[in-house]
Amino acid sequence: MDADRARALLDRERSRIEEGLAALGDGPLEGDERWEPGDQGSEDLYQDEFDAGRREQLNEELAAVERAEARLEAGTYGLSVESGEPIPDARLEARPTAKRTVEEEERYRRG
């Protein structure tokens, strides 16, 4: 894959993630007081937990973008970190942070 195209894909991915993080806001909706599930006013508890999980997921995705950017700078973007085989452009278009071929990723997830 062309380095300019790869950079554009990674920039788009970074923007998507940063927008998602910004949309989550700065912190929990619940106050500092301890609320138990079912207490009056604890309706925000579910949303706080959902947002915390989403924030963690987005931070992991951002770290993957940073690793992909490092591979791009090192000249290894688009090559599997496992075998060194080229990752098909179609896979990189769909998942710009891919670091393995589909087959390698399936084996990795099973193993």
ABEGO torsion letter per residue (X at the ends): XBAAAAAAAAAAAAAAAAAAAAAAEABBABBABBBBBGBBGAAAAAAAAAAAAAAAAAAAAAAAAAAAAAAAAAGABGBBAAAGBBBBAAAAAABAABABBAAAAAAAAAX
